[in-house]
Amino acid sequence: MEMLKWIQELFAQYGYSVLFFGLLLEFIVLPFPGETTMAFAGYLSYTGRLDFMLLIIVAFFGTTIGMTITYFIGLKAGLPFIQRYGRWFLLSPGKFEKTQRWFERYGSFLITVGYFIPGVRHFTGYFSGIIALPYRKFALYAYGGALFWVILFLGIGRMFGPQWTAVFHLFETYALWIVLAAVLVAALILVYRFRSSRRPEALRAMRVKESSKER
């Protein structure tokens, strides 16, 4: 409750800029409750005090700018800089090793799902730069994941209104598994649609082949 009161006071004083600078700094150095803040901002849009589309734009740019800065820090400064000065950016060796293990498990896809893994999303940008992941590939995963992340948590507050806290805590607990399940379902739907679209072509090809044999 104390955190919510603090976030509410910030919004009362600074409005949309709380979301932009809070999310930007969260990915660089500041321990900011980004997901809670977005859900509360979504609730404020439910009450009519903030515009939902503007919240999405502000949150998206705050997140992607923060992620991009960490990517270039990792790319230009490299691993020795992170090892020496990482503690100033709250980059402990243990958390960095955790991110490395997750990268080995999920590859570049971790940049997208990492938003939903506590203690990992703050390091994926740095690590992507350190391993010199091509910027286009980084941007594809990072910006796509950011859009999904901000819409999802802003949407919780927007859709569930006064009940947003209960839904938020439930989702926060199982976020990674919910997201992976959603991605799996989406992939299955795409595969099914692709095969369905190719089926008439395959049937026509078979008919042409059969007719040619008859001749």
N, C-alpha and C positions, 0 to 999 in steps of 0.2 A: 504493500500500500504506500509506503514511503517513496518508493521509486516512481509509482504512478503519479503521486502528488507532485514530485519534482518535475516529471515530464510535462504534466499539465501546466505547471507554472512557467516552464520554458516556452510552451506554445502560446500561452497568454501574453508573454512579453515579446517573443521574437517571431511567432508565426511559422511560415513555411521554411524559413532559413534554419530553424532547428533541425529539420529533417535533412536538408542538404548538407550542412556542415557537420552534423552529427554522424551521418553515414560516411561522408568523405574521410573524416578524421578517425572513424572506427577502424578503417582498413589500413591506416598508416600507423597510428600510435595510440589512439585514445580508446580506453575500455568503455565503449558506449553501447547501451542496450538497444541496438538497431531494430531487432524484430519486435520488441515490445513497443518501441516508439512508433513503428509503422502501423502496428495493429491499433494503437490508440489514435493515431492520426486518421486511420480508416473509420474509427468510431466517431471522430469529430466530423468527418464528412457525412456520416449517417445522420448526425444531428443537424446538419446544414451549416455548420460553422466553417468548414473548409471544402474546397472543390476537389472531387476525387481525381479527375483527370490531371489537374495541376499537381496533385500529390504524387501521382505516378511519374510525371515528368521530373519533378524535383528529386524524388527518391532515386530514380534511375540515373540521373546525371551525377548525383552525389556519390552513388555506389560505383559507377563506372570510372569516374575521375579518380576516386580513391584507389581502385584496383589498378588502373593504368599507371598511376604514380608508383605504386609498389612494384609493378612489373619492371619499370625502367630503373628503379633503384637496384633491384636484383640483377638486371641486365648489365648496368654500367658499373656497379660497385662489386658485384660478385660475392661468392661465398665467404672469402676472408673478411670482408667488411661486415657481413651479417654475424659471423662468429665473434668478431671483436666488439662490435657496437650494437649487436642485436638486442641486448637487454634494455637499451634506451628506447627501442621500438616495441618492447614487450615480447621480443622474439627469443624465448628461452630455448636452449638446445633440445630439451625434451619435446617441446611442441614442434620444433622444426623436424626432428626425427619422426614424429608422429605423422606429419604432413608428407614426408618422404615415403613412409610405408604406405600411406593411402595412395600416393601417386603410383607406386609400384603395383598396387592392386587395381586401380581404375584408369590409369593413364591420364590423358588430357581431359577425359570426361569428368575427372575430379574437379576441374575448375568450375564446372556447372553444378554438380551435386555438392561441392564443398561449401556452398552457401548454407546448406542445411545441416552441416556437421559442426557442432560446437568445438571451438579451438582450432579449426582447420581453415575456415574461409579467410581468416586474416593472414594466412601464410601462403595461399596458393598463388597470389600475384608475385610475391618475392621469389618463390621457388620456380615459377614459370620463367622469370627473367634469368635466374641463376643458371638454369639448364638451357638457356638461349632458345626457348620455344619460339618459333616464328610468330611475329606480332599478329598477322592475319588469323592464324590458328588460335592464338590466345584470345583475340578479340571476339572471334566467333563463339567460343565457349563462355568467355567471361561476360560479354554483353548480353548474350542470349539467356544465360543463367540469371543475370542481374534483373532482367525484365520479368522473368518468371517469379523470382524471389520477391520483388517489391509488389507485384500485382497480387501475389498470394497472400502476403501478410497484411497489406492494406485492405485486401478484399475480406479478410477475416473480420476486421472491425466494421467494415462497410456492410457486410451481409448479415452479421449476427447481432449488431447493435449492442444493447445492454448486456447480452450474454457473451460478448467477445472474449472476456477473460477466461471463461471455462473452456471454450473451444481452442483458444490460443495455447493454454497449458497442455491440453490433450495433443494438439498438433506438434507442439514443441518437443514433447516426449518421443513421438514416433515420426518426426519429420522426414528423416532419411528414408525410412522404409516406405512411407506414403509416397514420396517422390519417386523412388525406384520402381514401385508398383505402377505408378501413373505412367512413367516412361516405358515400362514393359508393355502395358496395355496399349499405349499409343503406337509402339513399334509393331505390335501384333496387328493392329488395325491397318497400319500402312502396308504391311506385308500382304494382308488379306485383300486390300483394295488393289494393290499392284498385281497380284495374281489374278484377281477377278477381271481386271482390265486387259490382261494378256490372254485370258482364256479364249475369247472369241477369235483372236488372231491365230492362236494355236489350232483351234478347230478348223478355221479356214485353210490353214496350211496343210492339215491332215487331209481335208477334202480334196485340195488341189493335188496332193501327192497320190491319193487313191484314184482320182480320175485319170491322172497321167499313166498310172499302172494299167488301168482298164484299156486305155488306148494301145 
